[in-house]
Amino acid sequence: QVQLVESGGGLVQAGGSLRLSCAASGLTFSTYAMGWFRQAPGKEREFVALISWTRSTYHSDSVKGRFTISRDNAKNTVYLQMNSLKPEDTAVYYCAAGNRNWALREDLYDYWGQGTQVTVSS
């Protein structure tokens, strides 16, 4: 049974930092692309960042230069380092695993975590 468990969310002031973690089990982690998505209240879920099998990365324009995705295959964990946080970053953040090297769309992901809340106060 595949499980993705996010952690590291919380309340932070604007300009602050958080690091999200997503621990995966039940899959061959190193063969999956890992992504982070987020969903703000009243909005659709949106893509945030992706890291491929080969550790190539892609970040959405809205977070580029502030957020960094990384992975540790030995720990079956993907991270999202979030710096210079803004109130508009407030959302539930989800990690996802896709059985392919590159996946930008939600429908290309096979497994999802339950989400972790990030709240940025102004």
Secondary structure, DSSP 8 states (H G I E B T S, - for coil): --EEEEE--EEEETT--EEEEEEEESS-GGGSEEEEEEE-TTS--EEEEEE-TT--EEE-TTTTTTEEEEEETTTTEEEEEE-S--GGG-EEEEEEEESSS---SGGG--EE---EEEEEE-
